[in-house]
Amino acid sequence: MDTCACALELLGMLVFLGAWLCALATTISPQWLTMSTALLPVESYELGLWETCVVQDVGGMECRAYDSLLGLSSDLKLARILMCASLAVGMLGMLVAIPGLYLVNSCHGGFRTKRTLTIMGGVLGMISGVLCLIPVSYMAHLAVIHFFDDKVPDVVPRWEFGDALFCGWAGGFLLIVAGLLLVTSCLCSQVEPQPVLQRRYQVMSTDVSFRKRSEYV
């Protein structure tokens, strides 16, 4: 395998790991949506998939988990399911792609098996990215609709984008990029590398044949 393909593999795995960590941080973060009111300027509220928090300007923060799973809205349930599925698929993609790396000698199936594992890991990474982008974009879409709803008076506070949404967009996009890098690395390595002993044997055979020809002449 050439140097370009190896570099793409390593870059793809590093981006894969960083993107998966971004998706994990997005899932556990309570800052999906934020809200601050003019009546209580010293306090702001944060909404996450697992808990809601009250943040004070003096530095205090109090979080409370949701009381019941059945009492959650369908939007939060869907976001939970998709984010957990994204993390599971992303982890599976990394576990599949690692044995297929050229620098890892744990796969005994040959070049084609390694290439198949790397492609599968890249495809799973792209699927994980799509699964991460769907709930993040959907929650942002709902926030935009509620923010510009004319039926709600202007004095009523509205939810706005939190830091977790931006982290989720970055994680989902990078997961897709990581999957594309892994697949591209396999497309760049079209020629199967020959074993070292086989190459040495070919060189020795060529040298011997050359010597015989020289002696004959």
CORUR-V731620 format. One record per pair of residues at least 12 apart in sequence whose C-alpha atoms are under 7 Angstrom apart, sorted by the first residue. I is the first residue (numbers start at 0). GAP is how many residues later the second one is. If there is no record, write none. Layout:
[[I:GAP] [I:GAP]]
//
This chain:
[[0:188] [0:192] [1:187] [4:180] [4:181] [4:183] [4:184] [5:96] [7:173] [7:174] [7:177] [8:92] [8:172] [8:173] [8:176] [11:166] [11:167] [11:169] [11:170] [12:165] [14:159] [14:163] [15:159] [15:162] [18:152] [18:153] [18:155] [18:156] [19:67] [19:70] [19:151] [21:145] [21:146] [21:149] [22:64] [22:109] [22:145] [22:148] [23:63] [25:138] [25:141] [25:142] [26:56] [28:19] [28:135] [29:16] [29:17] [29:18] [29:19] [29:21] [29:22] [30:15] [30:16] [30:17] [30:131] [30:132] [30:133] [31:15] [31:16] [31:129] [31:130] [31:131] [31:132] [31:133] [32:13] [32:14] [32:15] [32:126] [32:127] [32:128] [32:129] [33:12] [33:13] [33:125] [33:126] [33:127] [33:128] [34:122] [34:123] [34:124] [34:125] [35:121] [36:120] [41:14] [41:15] [42:12] [42:13] [42:14] [43:12] [48:27] [48:31] [49:15] [49:16] [50:12] [50:13] [50:14] [50:15] [51:12] [51:13] [78:56] [81:49] [81:50] [81:53] [82:48] [82:49] [85:42] [85:43] [85:45] [85:46] [86:41] [88:35] [88:39] [89:34] [89:35] [89:38] [92:28] [92:29] [92:31] [92:32] [93:27] [95:21] [95:25] [96:20] [96:21] [96:24] [98:15] [99:14] [99:15] [99:17] [99:18] [100:13] [100:17] [110:81] [114:71] [117:64] [117:65] [118:63] [118:64] [118:67] [121:56] [121:57] [121:58] [121:60] [121:61] [122:56] [124:50] [124:51] [124:53] [124:54] [125:49] [125:50] [125:53] [127:47] [128:43] [128:44] [128:46] [128:47] [129:42] [131:36] [131:40] [132:35] [132:36] [132:39] [135:29] [135:32] [135:33] [139:21] [142:16] [142:17] [146:12]]
//
